[in-house]
Amino acid sequence: MKYDKEKKVVEFTLDDLLPIGMTFVTLSIGLGFGAIVLGDMAADTTDTTADQVIGNGSAAVLKISAKQGILATVAVAAVIIGILFTYFMFRR
């Protein structure tokens, strides 16, 4: 992504997709490890309050991981729309 000060526009390229993809891979790994840790903690606890807290944490991890497909689609669509917008607005 490059910012052109004269045109006051941000230029997107297909190279911008790699960092976005790596961000989602890192997020998936983190959420996976978080789910494993929460599952291990749930198996080891006997306190009712701790079980509720761990259950809430597991539910939050599940909700975030369920939204990854939508987030990836929006991110890729934003880059593609940015590329098309830049192409059609500033072609000569």
MMTF fields as JSON, N, C-alpha, C and O atoms, coordinates in Angstrom:
{
  "mmtfVersion": "1.0.0",
  "mmtfProducer": "UNKNOWN",
  "numBonds": 367,
  "numAtoms": 368,
  "numGroups": 92,
  "numChains": 1,
  "numModels": 1,
  "chainsPerModel": [1],
  "groupsPerChain": [92],
  "chainIdList": ["A"],
  "bondAtomList": [4, 2, 8, 6, 12, 10, 16, 14, 20, 18, 24, 22, 28, 26, 32, 30, 36, 34, 40, 38, 44, 42, 48, 46, 52, 50, 56, 54, 60, 58, 64, 62, 68, 66, 72, 70, 76, 74, 80, 78, 84, 82, 88, 86, 92, 90, 96, 94, 100, 98, 104, 102, 108, 106, 112, 110, 116, 114, 120, 118, 124, 122, 128, 126, 132, 130, 136, 134, 140, 138, 144, 142, 148, 146, 152, 150, 156, 154, 160, 158, 164, 162, 168, 166, 172, 170, 176, 174, 180, 178, 184, 182, 188, 186, 192, 190, 196, 194, 200, 198, 204, 202, 208, 206, 212, 210, 216, 214, 220, 218, 224, 222, 228, 226, 232, 230, 236, 234, 240, 238, 244, 242, 248, 246, 252, 250, 256, 254, 260, 258, 264, 262, 268, 266, 272, 270, 276, 274, 280, 278, 284, 282, 288, 286, 292, 290, 296, 294, 300, 298, 304, 302, 308, 306, 312, 310, 316, 314, 320, 318, 324, 322, 328, 326, 332, 330, 336, 334, 340, 338, 344, 342, 348, 346, 352, 350, 356, 354, 360, 358, 364, 362],
  "bondOrderList": [1, 1, 1, 1, 1, 1, 1, 1, 1, 1, 1, 1, 1, 1, 1, 1, 1, 1, 1, 1, 1, 1, 1, 1, 1, 1, 1, 1, 1, 1, 1, 1, 1, 1, 1, 1, 1, 1, 1, 1, 1, 1, 1, 1, 1, 1, 1, 1, 1, 1, 1, 1, 1, 1, 1, 1, 1, 1, 1, 1, 1, 1, 1, 1, 1, 1, 1, 1, 1, 1, 1, 1, 1, 1, 1, 1, 1, 1, 1, 1, 1, 1, 1, 1, 1, 1, 1, 1, 1, 1, 1],
  "groupList": [{"groupName": "MET", "atomNameList": ["N", "CA", "C", "O"], "elementList": ["N", "C", "C", "O"], "formalChargeList": [0, 0, 0, 0], "bondAtomList": [1, 0, 2, 1, 3, 2], "bondOrderList": [1, 1, 2], "singleLetterCode": "M", "chemCompType": "L-PEPTIDE LINKING"}, {"groupName": "LYS", "atomNameList": ["N", "CA", "C", "O"], "elementList": ["N", "C", "C", "O"], "formalChargeList": [0, 0, 0, 0], "bondAtomList": [1, 0, 2, 1, 3, 2], "bondOrderList": [1, 1, 2], "singleLetterCode": "K", "chemCompType": "L-PEPTIDE LINKING"}, {"groupName": "TYR", "atomNameList": ["N", "CA", "C", "O"], "elementList": ["N", "C", "C", "O"], "formalChargeList": [0, 0, 0, 0], "bondAtomList": [1, 0, 2, 1, 3, 2], "bondOrderList": [1, 1, 2], "singleLetterCode": "Y", "chemCompType": "L-PEPTIDE LINKING"}, {"groupName": "ASP", "atomNameList": ["N", "CA", "C", "O"], "elementList": ["N", "C", "C", "O"], "formalChargeList": [0, 0, 0, 0], "bondAtomList": [1, 0, 2, 1, 3, 2], "bondOrderList": [1, 1, 2], "singleLetterCode": "D", "chemCompType": "L-PEPTIDE LINKING"}, {"groupName": "GLU", "atomNameList": ["N", "CA", "C", "O"], "elementList": ["N", "C", "C", "O"], "formalChargeList": [0, 0, 0, 0], "bondAtomList": [1, 0, 2, 1, 3, 2], "bondOrderList": [1, 1, 2], "singleLetterCode": "E", "chemCompType": "L-PEPTIDE LINKING"}, {"groupName": "VAL", "atomNameList": ["N", "CA", "C", "O"], "elementList": ["N", "C", "C", "O"], "formalChargeList": [0, 0, 0, 0], "bondAtomList": [1, 0, 2, 1, 3, 2], "bondOrderList": [1, 1, 2], "singleLetterCode": "V", "chemCompType": "L-PEPTIDE LINKING"}, {"groupName": "PHE", "atomNameList": ["N", "CA", "C", "O"], "elementList": ["N", "C", "C", "O"], "formalChargeList": [0, 0, 0, 0], "bondAtomList": [1, 0, 2, 1, 3, 2], "bondOrderList": [1, 1, 2], "singleLetterCode": "F", "chemCompType": "L-PEPTIDE LINKING"}, {"groupName": "THR", "atomNameList": ["N", "CA", "C", "O"], "elementList": ["N", "C", "C", "O"], "formalChargeList": [0, 0, 0, 0], "bondAtomList": [1, 0, 2, 1, 3, 2], "bondOrderList": [1, 1, 2], "singleLetterCode": "T", "chemCompType": "L-PEPTIDE LINKING"}, {"groupName": "LEU", "atomNameList": ["N", "CA", "C", "O"], "elementList": ["N", "C", "C", "O"], "formalChargeList": [0, 0, 0, 0], "bondAtomList": [1, 0, 2, 1, 3, 2], "bondOrderList": [1, 1, 2], "singleLetterCode": "L", "chemCompType": "L-PEPTIDE LINKING"}, {"groupName": "PRO", "atomNameList": ["N", "CA", "C", "O"], "elementList": ["N", "C", "C", "O"], "formalChargeList": [0, 0, 0, 0], "bondAtomList": [1, 0, 2, 1, 3, 2], "bondOrderList": [1, 1, 2], "singleLetterCode": "P", "chemCompType": "L-PEPTIDE LINKING"}, {"groupName": "ILE", "atomNameList": ["N", "CA", "C", "O"], "elementList": ["N", "C", "C", "O"], "formalChargeList": [0, 0, 0, 0], "bondAtomList": [1, 0, 2, 1, 3, 2], "bondOrderList": [1, 1, 2], "singleLetterCode": "I", "chemCompType": "L-PEPTIDE LINKING"}, {"groupName": "GLY", "atomNameList": ["N", "CA", "C", "O"], "elementList": ["N", "C", "C", "O"], "formalChargeList": [0, 0, 0, 0], "bondAtomList": [1, 0, 2, 1, 3, 2], "bondOrderList": [1, 1, 2], "singleLetterCode": "G", "chemCompType": "PEPTIDE LINKING"}, {"groupName": "SER", "atomNameList": ["N", "CA", "C", "O"], "elementList": ["N", "C", "C", "O"], "formalChargeList": [0, 0, 0, 0], "bondAtomList": [1, 0, 2, 1, 3, 2], "bondOrderList": [1, 1, 2], "singleLetterCode": "S", "chemCompType": "L-PEPTIDE LINKING"}, {"groupName": "ALA", "atomNameList": ["N", "CA", "C", "O"], "elementList": ["N", "C", "C", "O"], "formalChargeList": [0, 0, 0, 0], "bondAtomList": [1, 0, 2, 1, 3, 2], "bondOrderList": [1, 1, 2], "singleLetterCode": "A", "chemCompType": "L-PEPTIDE LINKING"}, {"groupName": "GLN", "atomNameList": ["N", "CA", "C", "O"], "elementList": ["N", "C", "C", "O"], "formalChargeList": [0, 0, 0, 0], "bondAtomList": [1, 0, 2, 1, 3, 2], "bondOrderList": [1, 1, 2], "singleLetterCode": "Q", "chemCompType": "L-PEPTIDE LINKING"}, {"groupName": "ASN", "atomNameList": ["N", "CA", "C", "O"], "elementList": ["N", "C", "C", "O"], "formalChargeList": [0, 0, 0, 0], "bondAtomList": [1, 0, 2, 1, 3, 2], "bondOrderList": [1, 1, 2], "singleLetterCode": "N", "chemCompType": "L-PEPTIDE LINKING"}, {"groupName": "ARG", "atomNameList": ["N", "CA", "C", "O"], "elementList": ["N", "C", "C", "O"], "formalChargeList": [0, 0, 0, 0], "bondAtomList": [1, 0, 2, 1, 3, 2], "bondOrderList": [1, 1, 2], "singleLetterCode": "R", "chemCompType": "L-PEPTIDE LINKING"}],
  "groupTypeList": [0, 1, 2, 3, 1, 4, 1, 1, 5, 5, 4, 6, 7, 8, 3, 3, 8, 8, 9, 10, 11, 0, 7, 6, 5, 7, 8, 12, 10, 11, 8, 11, 6, 11, 13, 10, 5, 8, 11, 3, 0, 13, 13, 3, 7, 7, 3, 7, 7, 13, 3, 14, 5, 10, 11, 15, 11, 12, 13, 13, 5, 8, 1, 10, 12, 13, 1, 14, 11, 10, 8, 13, 7, 5, 13, 5, 13, 13, 5, 10, 10, 11, 10, 8, 6, 7, 2, 6, 0, 6, 16, 16],
  "groupIdList": [1, 2, 3, 4, 5, 6, 7, 8, 9, 10, 11, 12, 13, 14, 15, 16, 17, 18, 19, 20, 21, 22, 23, 24, 25, 26, 27, 28, 29, 30, 31, 32, 33, 34, 35, 36, 37, 38, 39, 40, 41, 42, 43, 44, 45, 46, 47, 48, 49, 50, 51, 52, 53, 54, 55, 56, 57, 58, 59, 60, 61, 62, 63, 64, 65, 66, 67, 68, 69, 70, 71, 72, 73, 74, 75, 76, 77, 78, 79, 80, 81, 82, 83, 84, 85, 86, 87, 88, 89, 90, 91, 92],
  "secStructList": [7, 3, 3, 3, 6, 6, 6, 6, 3, 3, 3, 7, 7, 4, 4, 4, 2, 2, 2, 2, 2, 2, 2, 2, 2, 2, 2, 2, 2, 2, 2, 2, 2, 2, 2, 2, 2, 2, 2, 2, 2, 2, 2, 2, 7, 7, 7, 2, 2, 2, 2, 2, 2, 2, 2, 2, 2, 2, 2, 2, 2, 2, 2, 2, 2, 2, 6, 2, 2, 2, 2, 2, 2, 2, 2, 2, 2, 2, 2, 2, 2, 2, 2, 2, 2, 2, 2, 2, 2, 1, 7, 7],
  "xCoordList": [0.859, 0.0, 0.909, 1.807, 0.651, 1.452, 0.535, -0.57, 1.017, 0.257, 0.897, 2.073, 0.135, 0.607, 0.137, -1.059, 1.095, 0.74, 0.159, -0.702, 0.62, 0.12, -1.339, -2.145, -1.675, -3.044, -3.929, -5.151, -3.304, -4.0, -4.827, -6.014, -4.164, -4.845, -3.905, -2.682, -4.506, -3.752, -3.845, -4.94, -2.718, -2.702, -2.542, -1.599, -3.454, -3.381, -2.775, -2.962, -2.055, -1.528, -1.86, -2.283, -1.666, -1.929, -0.94, -1.209, 0.186, 1.156, 0.593, 1.11, -0.452, -1.071, -1.834, -2.159, -2.121, -2.874, -2.027, -2.568, -0.722, 0.132, 0.146, -0.042, 0.358, 0.303, -1.076, -1.174, -2.123, -3.465, -3.618, -4.15, -3.156, -3.221, -2.415, -2.865, -1.234, -0.39, -1.03, -0.885, -1.726, -2.437, -3.516, -3.676, -4.255, -5.299, -4.718, -5.303, -3.583, -2.933, -2.502, -2.728, -1.886, -1.454, -2.651, -2.593, -3.724, -4.938, -5.505, -5.932, -5.514, -6.029, -5.198, -5.746, -3.881, -3.003, -3.228, -3.324, -3.313, -3.546, -4.878, -4.958, -5.919, -7.232, -7.243, -7.892, -6.525, -6.447, -5.764, -6.252, -4.623, -3.925, -4.762, -4.77, -5.454, -6.318, -7.426, -7.751, -8.001, -9.048, -8.496, -9.159, -7.279, -6.649, -6.391, -6.685, -5.848, -5.551, -6.836, -6.886, -7.862, -9.132, -9.753, -10.333, -9.63, -10.144, -9.405, -10.021, -8.076, -7.287, -7.63, -7.713, -7.826, -8.174, -9.545, -9.749, -10.481, -11.832, -11.809, -12.579, -10.934, -10.84, -10.209, -10.462, -9.396, -8.662, -9.36, -8.949, -10.387, -11.01, -12.217, -12.909, -12.436, -13.616, -14.501, -15.622, -14.011, -14.761, -15.823, -15.534, -17.028, -18.135, -17.9, -18.166, -17.416, -17.156, -16.069, -16.188, -15.014, -13.941, -14.456, -14.065, -15.326, -15.904, -16.716, -16.679, -17.45, -18.244, -17.347, -17.619, -16.285, -15.347, -14.674, -14.553, -14.236, -13.599, -14.599, -14.247, -15.835, -16.876, -17.13, -17.322, -17.13, -17.303, -16.126, -16.313, -14.916, -13.732, -13.785, -13.442, -14.212, -14.343, -15.396, -15.212, -16.488, -17.534, -17.025, -17.358, -16.226, -15.67, -14.708, -14.741, -13.848, -12.917, -13.688, -13.317, -14.758, -15.58, -16.229, -16.263, -16.748, -17.398, -16.401, -16.708, -15.207, -14.201, -13.756, -13.647, -13.498, -13.033, -14.118, -13.804, -15.376, -16.468, -16.574, -17.089, -16.104, -16.194, -14.989, -14.965, -13.997, -12.79, -13.055, -12.433, -13.96, -14.274, -14.838, -14.475, -15.717, -16.316, -15.254, -15.208, -14.401, -13.351, -12.382, -11.974, -12.011, -11.092, -11.73, -11.068, -13.005, -13.702, -13.771, -13.555, -14.067, -14.143, -12.771, -12.671, -11.721, -10.373, -9.935, -9.41, -10.145, -9.759, -10.612, -10.097, -11.895, -12.766, -12.349, -12.402, -11.939, -11.501, -10.263, -10.171, -9.315, -8.111, -8.464, -7.986, -9.295, -9.667, -10.459, -10.215, -11.394, -12.146, -11.224, -11.391, -10.259, -9.281, -8.457, -8.197, -8.036, -7.261, -8.109, -7.653, -9.349, -10.224, -10.557, -10.573, -10.822, -11.132, -9.943, -10.113, -8.755, -7.557, -7.344, -6.987, -7.56, -7.365, -8.334, -7.927, -9.613, -10.608, -10.581, -10.933, -10.173, -10.157, -8.928, -9.0, -7.797, -6.556, -5.886, -4.678, -6.652, -6.034, -5.963, -6.754, -5.008, -4.782, -5.058, -4.922],
  "yCoordList": [-1.162, 0.0, 1.229, 1.363, 2.108, 3.321, 4.535, 4.525, 5.582, 6.822, 7.857, 8.184, 8.372, 9.403, 10.753, 11.046, 11.576, 12.857, 13.842, 14.648, 13.788, 14.72, 14.438, 15.363, 13.176, 12.814, 12.618, 12.521, 12.561, 12.297, 11.019, 11.001, 9.948, 8.668, 7.548, 7.656, 6.493, 5.315, 4.315, 4.023, 3.792, 2.819, 1.426, 1.159, 0.543, -0.84, -1.681, -1.393, -2.713, -3.685, -5.081, -5.247, -6.063, -7.439, -7.894, -8.854, -7.22, -7.543, -7.271, -7.79, -6.468, -6.162, -7.357, -7.371, -8.357, -9.517, -10.446, -11.111, -10.508, -11.407, -11.054, -11.952, -9.795, -9.489, -9.755, -10.153, -9.535, -9.819, -11.313, -11.736, -12.111, -13.565, -14.062, -14.938, -13.511, -13.923, -13.518, -14.222, -12.405, -11.992, -13.005, -13.356, -13.476, -14.464, -15.816, -16.516, -16.189, -17.441, -17.337, -18.259, -16.219, -16.012, -15.995, -16.574, -15.342, -15.307, -16.708, -17.056, -17.51, -18.882, -19.722, -20.474, -19.604, -20.36, -19.93, -20.773, -18.637, -18.134, -18.592, -18.991, -18.538, -18.988, -20.494, -20.967, -21.241, -22.69, -23.041, -23.872, -22.396, -22.635, -22.164, -22.809, -21.06, -20.579, -21.568, -21.787, -22.161, -23.155, -24.393, -24.962, -24.811, -25.971, -25.683, -26.516, -24.518, -24.149, -24.061, -24.554, -23.444, -23.341, -24.714, -24.963, -25.603, -26.958, -27.711, -28.424, -27.56, -28.203, -27.636, -28.373, -26.328, -25.708, -26.164, -26.377, -26.314, -26.751, -28.166, -28.493, -28.995, -30.369, -30.435, -31.381, -29.453, -29.474, -28.738, -28.879, -27.968, -27.172, -27.889, -28.665, -27.598, -28.135, -27.017, -27.273, -25.787, -24.632, -24.216, -24.117, -23.98, -23.623, -22.271, -22.122, -21.294, -19.964, -20.03, -19.408, -20.783, -20.932, -21.613, -21.246, -22.598, -23.265, -22.298, -22.36, -21.402, -20.414, -19.439, -19.09, -19.003, -18.071, -18.734, -18.131, -19.967, -20.693, -20.94, -20.853, -21.247, -21.429, -20.161, -20.21, -19.027, -17.746, -17.466, -16.973, -17.779, -17.607, -18.499, -18.07, -19.738, -20.662, -20.175, -20.284, -19.644, -19.12, -17.915, -17.762, -17.073, -15.91, -16.336, -15.785, -17.319, -17.822, -18.423, -18.229, -19.15, -19.755, -18.698, -18.846, -17.627, -16.57, -15.859, -15.574, -15.572, -14.885, -15.766, -15.302, -17.043, -17.933, -18.195, -18.454, -18.134, -18.326, -17.157, -17.329, -15.994, -14.8, -14.631, -13.683, -15.506, -15.321, -15.343, -14.587, -16.189, -16.235, -14.928, -14.462, -14.345, -13.065, -11.965, -11.136, -11.958, -10.938, -11.046, -10.029, -12.265, -12.46, -12.004, -11.382, -12.306, -11.89, -10.37, -9.808, -9.714, -8.25, -7.637, -6.666, -8.187, -7.639, -7.781, -6.833, -8.951, -9.168, -8.306, -7.728, -8.215, -7.377, -5.909, -5.203, -5.449, -4.055, -3.785, -2.74, -4.71, -4.52, -4.532, -3.688, -5.482, -5.563, -4.337, -3.801, -3.882, -2.674, -1.466, -0.598, -1.402, -0.312, -0.312, 0.748, -1.493, -1.596, -1.149, -0.372, -1.647, -1.267, 0.219, 0.868, 0.753, 2.176, 3.017, 3.971, 2.666, 3.396, 3.307, 4.297, 2.129, 1.943, 2.786, 3.462, 2.749, 3.479, 4.981, 5.744, 5.423, 6.866, 7.575, 8.744, 6.86, 7.533, 6.953, 7.109, 6.282, 5.799, 6.938, 7.881, 6.822, 7.919, 7.475, 8.262],
  "zCoordList": [0.0, 0.0, 0.0, 0.831, -0.943, -1.069, -1.015, -1.558, -0.346, -0.253, -1.158, -0.998, -2.104, -3.016, -2.488, -2.48, -2.044, -1.437, -2.444, -2.092, -3.696, -4.696, -5.049, -5.15, -5.233, -5.596, -4.373, -4.49, -3.19, -1.93, -2.012, -1.687, -2.459, -2.62, -2.169, -2.265, -1.686, -1.301, -2.439, -2.918, -2.874, -3.961, -3.388, -2.644, -3.73, -3.298, -4.406, -5.588, -4.025, -4.975, -4.457, -3.312, -5.299, -4.881, -3.808, -3.086, -3.7, -2.651, -1.259, -0.27, -1.176, 0.116, 0.684, 1.871, -0.146, 0.328, 1.199, 2.083, 0.971, 1.751, 3.241, 4.062, 3.63, 5.068, 5.686, 6.847, 4.912, 5.421, 5.649, 6.676, 4.7, 4.851, 6.033, 6.771, 6.218, 7.354, 8.678, 9.677, 8.693, 9.905, 10.264, 11.433, 9.263, 9.534, 9.936, 10.763, 9.367, 9.787, 11.247, 12.03, 11.611, 12.994, 13.94, 15.025, 13.54, 14.353, 14.542, 15.642, 13.494, 13.595, 14.542, 15.347, 14.455, 15.354, 16.796, 17.689, 17.025, 18.383, 18.949, 20.111, 18.137, 18.601, 18.854, 19.788, 18.022, 18.232, 19.539, 20.304, 19.791, 21.057, 22.246, 23.295, 22.089, 23.159, 23.486, 24.653, 22.452, 22.672, 23.379, 24.246, 23.007, 23.657, 25.129, 25.987, 25.423, 26.812, 27.631, 28.758, 27.081, 27.807, 28.044, 29.1, 27.061, 27.242, 28.329, 29.122, 28.376, 29.429, 30.802, 31.785, 30.86, 32.138, 32.617, 33.812, 31.692, 32.07, 32.631, 33.533, 32.102, 32.596, 33.98, 34.725, 34.336, 35.601, 36.743, 37.894, 36.462, 37.527, 38.127, 37.466, 39.397, 40.075, 40.614, 41.053, 40.585, 41.091, 40.065, 38.872, 40.525, 39.637, 38.975, 37.783, 39.709, 39.152, 38.086, 37.03, 38.366, 37.386, 36.126, 35.018, 36.286, 35.122, 34.27, 33.041, 34.93, 34.189, 33.444, 32.295, 34.094, 33.449, 32.264, 31.197, 32.442, 31.337, 30.214, 29.038, 30.568, 29.551, 28.757, 27.542, 29.442, 28.743, 27.813, 26.7, 28.269, 27.42, 26.195, 25.093, 26.385, 25.249, 24.257, 23.045, 24.771, 23.892, 23.09, 21.915, 23.726, 23.03, 21.928, 20.827, 22.219, 21.206, 20.039, 18.882, 20.336, 19.286, 18.403, 17.181, 19.017, 18.238, 17.326, 16.168, 17.848, 17.034, 15.881, 14.746, 16.167, 15.099, 14.065, 12.903, 14.455, 13.499, 12.521, 11.416, 12.9, 12.052, 11.128, 10.344, 11.19, 10.39, 8.895, 8.149, 8.446, 7.018, 6.508, 5.428, 7.279, 6.893, 6.901, 5.992, 7.931, 8.007, 6.838, 6.276, 6.467, 5.343, 4.037, 3.206, 3.854, 2.641, 2.539, 1.465, 3.638, 3.639, 3.364, 2.613, 3.957, 3.752, 2.295, 1.711, 1.71, 0.313, -0.611, -1.569, -0.337, -1.16, -1.09, -2.096, 0.082, 0.222, -0.623, -1.268, -0.627, -1.446, -2.927, -3.685, -3.346, -4.757, -5.186, -6.267, -4.372, -4.702, -4.755, -5.611, -3.855, -3.881, -5.145, -5.714, -5.599, -6.839, -8.029, -8.867, -8.097, -9.209, -9.191, -10.237, -8.011, -7.891, -8.358, -9.118, -7.906, -8.324, -9.817, -10.455, -10.382, -11.816, -12.632, -13.576, -12.273, -13.066, -12.836, -13.736, -11.656, -11.392, -11.964, -12.343, -12.024, -12.39, -13.618, -13.794, -14.477, -15.706, -16.712, -16.678, -17.591, -18.542, -19.941, -20.878]
}
